[in-house]
Amino acid sequence: MKIGLSLCYTGPAGEKGRVMSDGILDVWKYINEELGGVAGHQVEVVWNDNQYDASKSVTIINGLMDAGTLMFATNDSTTMSYSMEIANRASFPGIAVFSAPKLTNPPKHIYATLPDYGDDWSAFTNYYMTNIWKGSGKPKMALLLLNNSTGQGAKDAALAGAAKLGVEIVATEEHTTTTQSEIESLTRVKALKPDVIYISSTPAPTAVIMKNMVQLDMYPKTTVGVCHAAITSALVNAAGADVVEGLYGVYPTVSWGDNVPAMAKMTEYMMKLHPQDKGNMDYITTWAEGLIQAEILRLAIQNAGINNLTPQIIETQGIQKLSNFDPGGLHGVVSYTAGDNRLSKSLRIFKISSGSIAPITGWITAPKIDYNFQ
């Protein structure tokens, strides 16, 4: 059996992609070598570095289909957005770890192992309205968005849900993965006097934004929340713990050291193979992804037989048969629900304190948002 991985191991998002790539490759080493594969069968992992690049992503997805892989996965929403049209047209099932609403709405052949960037915005905004906002009327919110699906996912959710949640979106400013300064855009935002700012981006540009906000005396005066792509140890390291002190964020996994069944084995492999990833929760996301992929293969073998596996069988007899699968407690249970291609729907609100990223809520179930995408 072959599965395909299109990984942003290097490139503009390499600070996240490398750690996530380490996690998925390590867990498959564990599954094949220590567990004996899936249902007694070894799994060949065919992977390529897409470098967060559109043309490379397209070349890779075509190559994975030509290589006879049964399904494929990407670390991130952006490279999946480059690949999804080809995959959907070919009925080739794909899984994105970090996802955006347009990848799975309307539901076709792309699935998300975790809640998406729209779910992040909705969860944070609801928390802000319930626990932080003390004023009258609607608080003014500014959106600072990476200029790809990471930012667009939050924007789509805000367009769909701001009125219902009771916030007024007063600004949407975009930035790039390689930005060196956002002083100009933040000066425009500051003039609007927002009550809360939400950043949907990756660690490097988020660090730039946070440092610029401190320079402009906007933070910590203004409440700031960030999506799960940003709130990792890479952000703390890049910005400095003092700069991000008190920052809120959303993340869909447990933390390192939590007492869950998969923690000990995952930690053992991480320390043996990639100790530099210690403390980075992005590694957890893809270790869990590998466990889910193995369960998909197991279900397909159980339901259709090892000799009958095709990408279509993997989808209908594997992915769509997932029911309350627990990926070792690393995040919420995984189930397929018709009409909703998000496989896990649980996340938590976190806050950074003295350089540590700690949860401040229990698990929150992200409801399905009606985006009405055409």
N, C-alpha and C positions, 0 to 999 in steps of 0.2 A: 504494500500500500504506500502511496506517495501523497504527501500534502505539500502545499506551496506556501511560502512566506515571502512577502514583499516588504522589506524592512528598511526604515530610514535610519540606517546604522551610522551614516555620516551625513554631512550637509547642514543646512541652516537649522534643522531641528535635532541635530545630533546629540545635544545635551540630554534630550529625552529618549531619542530613538535608540541610542547605544544601550542604555540601561534596559529598556524594554526588549531589545533584541537579545541581550544576555539572558533575561528571564525566560523567554520562550525557547531558546536553544538549550538552556540548562535543564528545563523541565522535560524536554523530549529526550535528553540524554538519560535522565532519571527513569522515564517511562520505558525506554527501550532496554537499557542496561540493567536496571535494578528490578523493574516489574516484568520484564520479559516481553515488552511490547503491549499490544492491545489484543486481548483474547488469544494470546499465544503467538501473535504475528508481529514481526518487526515493522516499523513505520519509517520510511525514508523521508527525511525532511529536505525539501529542495528550497533553498533560500537565496535571495539576491538583495543587494543593497541598492535601493532606488534613489538614495541621496535626496529625498524630498523633492524629486524632480518629475514633472509631468511626462516628458517624453520617455524617460527611463521607466516610469511606472507602467506606461502603455506597452513598452517592449517586454517588460517582465511578465505582465498578465498574459500576453499572447504566448510567451515562452512556457509559462506554467501549464497552460492548457495543452500546448503541443507536447509537453513532457509527460502527460498522462496523470497529472495530479488530480486528486478527487475533490479537493476544495482548496481555498487559499485564504490568507489572512494578511491584514496590514496592521502596523502599530497604531496608525493614526487616521483621522478623518480625511485629511487633505489628500494623501496618496490614494485612499480609497475612492475619493471623488474623481480622481484621474482614471481609475480603473473600472468603476462601476458600470458605465455604459456598455463597455465591451462584455463584462461579466454578465450583466442582465440580459443582453441580447443573446448570449450563448447559454443561458440558464446554468451558469457556472457559479456555485454558491461561494460566497465570500463572507468573512467575519472581520469586522473592525473592532479593535479594543476600545480606542477612543473614537467616539462617533458624533455625528451631527444629524439633525432632523432630516435633512434632505437625502441622506443615505438610505433611510429606511421608510420614508414617506413619499409616495405610497409604497407599501411593502412589496418588494419583488424578490430578488435573490441575494440581497445583502442583509446581514444580520449584525447586531451589536451585542457584545458580551456584557456591556455596562450601560448605565443611563448615559444620555448624550448631553451635549453642551446646552441644549435648550432646557433639559431637566435641571442642569446646574443653576442656570439663571433663575428658573422658577423656584427652586428650593431655597436659594439664598434670598431672593426677594421676599418670599413668604416669611422666612426667618426674620429678616430685617423689619418687616411690617409688624410682626408679632412681638418681637423682643427688643428692638433697638429704637425704632421711630417713636418719638414722644410728642411730635408737633401736631398741629391741626391741618386739615386739608390733605392734599396729596404731596408727598415728598418728591423733590426733583432728582431724577437719576440721570447720570451721564454714562454712556457706554463707550469704552475704549476697546476697540476690536482689531484683532489680527486680520489682515486682508485676505483671508481664505475661509474654509469651512469652519474653523475654530471660532472665528469671530461671527460669521454669518449665522451659526447655530444659535448663539445667544440673541442676536438681532431678531431672528425669526420668532423665537419664543417671546421676546419683548413685544413685538408687533402683535402677536396672538394673545398675550396675557397681561399686558401692562394695565389696561383699563380694569380688568377683573380684579387684579391684585391691589389696585389703588395707587399706582405710581405714575408720575408724568415723566416721560423720556424727553429730556431737553437737549441732548446732544448725542451724536454717534460719530466718533472720530476713529479713523482707521490708521494702522501702522503696519510696518513690515517686520519680518523676522530678523532683519539685519539693522534695524533702526539704532542710531547712536544717540539721538536726542528727540524727545517729544515736547520740548519747551514751548514750541509754537502752538501745537494743538492744545496743550494743557493750559496755556494762557487764555485761549478762547473759552475753554471749559470753565476756568476759574471765574471769568467774567459773568457766567451764568449762575454762579453761586449754588451749585448742586448740593443737595443734602447727602447724597450717596453716590459713589462711583463703582461701576462694575467693569472688571477687566476680563475679557475672554481671549487669552493668548497663551504663549508658551513661556518658560522661565526667563530666557535671556531678554526679550523685549519687555516683559513685565518688570524685571529688575531695573531696566532703564527708566520706565515710567515711574516706578516708585521712588527712585532717587531724584528724578526731576520734580516730583510732587513735593518731596521734602524741601528741595531748593526753593520752590515757589510758595512755601508755607501753606500748602494745601493739605498735607498729611503730617500728623495724625488728626488734624482738625475735622477732616471729612471722613466718614466711614467708607471703607473700601473692601469690596469682596472680589474674589477671583475664582475662575473655573478650575476644574480638576487637572487641566493640562498645565497649570501654572504652579499650584501649591504643592511643591515638592522641595526636598532638601536642596536641589539645584538652584531654586529661587533664593533661598536663604543664603547660600554660598555666594551667589552672584551679586545680590543686593547688599548683603550684610544684615546681621540679625537686628541691629538697632533700627535700620531703615524699615523693616517689615514687621516690627513689633506691633502686635495688636491687629494684624491683618486677618480678615476672615476668608475662608475658602470652602469649597465643596469637594469632597473626594468619596469615591465609591468602594473603597476597600478598608480592611482593618489596618492597624498600624504594626510596625515591626515590634515583635516581642509579645503581641497579644496571645492569649492562651486559646488557640484554635488548632484543630488537628493537623493542618498542613504546615504549620509554622516551623516545627523542628527540622523536618526534611528540607524544606525550602531554604532555611537558614544554613543548614549544613552545606548544601550545594553552592549557595552564594558565597559563603566564606572560603570554600575550597577553590572555586573557579573564578569568582569575580568579587573579591572582598572590597573593592573600591565602590561597589554599589550599596554597601551597608547603609541602612537608614533611608534609602530612596524607595518610596512606595510605588514608583512606576514598575519596579521589578516584580512586585506582588501582582500587578494587573496581568502580566503576561504568563507568570507561573500558573495563575488560575486559568488563563486562556488555554494553556496546554492541557490542563486537566479536563476542560470542557471539550476540546477537540478530541481527546481520547475517548470520552464518553459518547460523543457523536459517532465515532467509528465503531465503538462497541455496540451501540444500538443498531446501527446499520447492518453489522454482521449478524447480530441476533435476529433481526427482522427479515433480512433478505438473503443472508448467506455470503460467505467470503468470496465466492466465485461470481457473484452478481453485482459487485459494487461498481457504480458509475457516479458521476457528480449528481445526477438526478436522484439516484437512490440515497446518496448521502444526505441530500436535502430532505426528501420526503420521509425516509425511514430512519434518519439520524437526527438532524437538526429539529425537524418538526415533531419528533417524538420525545424531545427533552421535557421532563416533568419533575420539578422540585429536586433537581440535581444540586448537591452541595459541593462546591469546589473547595473542600477542605476547610470551610469556614472563612476563607479569605475574602469573600464578599457575599452578597445576597444569593439566595438559591436561584437556579437557572431553569426557566420553563419557556416553552414556546406557546404563545397565545395567538390564535388566528387574527390577523389584522394588526399585529404589533410585533415587529421584528426586533425589539429590544428584548434580550434574553434574561437580563437581570435588571431590576428596577429599584434597587436600594442604594441610598447614599447617606452621608452624614455631613454636618457642618463642622468645620475645624477652625481653630484660631492659633496663630503663631504667638508664642510667649517664650521669651529668653532663647530664641533660636529653635525651639521645639514646636512641632506641629501636632497638636493634640485635639481630639474630637470634643466638642462641647454639646452635642446632641446624640441621641440614640439613632437607630436606623430610621430613615424617612423613605416611604414608598413614593416614587415619582409617578404621578398619574399620567395617562396618555394625553397629550396635547393635540387638539384638532388644528392642524396647520393648513389644511385645504390646499396642499401643493397640487399643481396640475402635472 
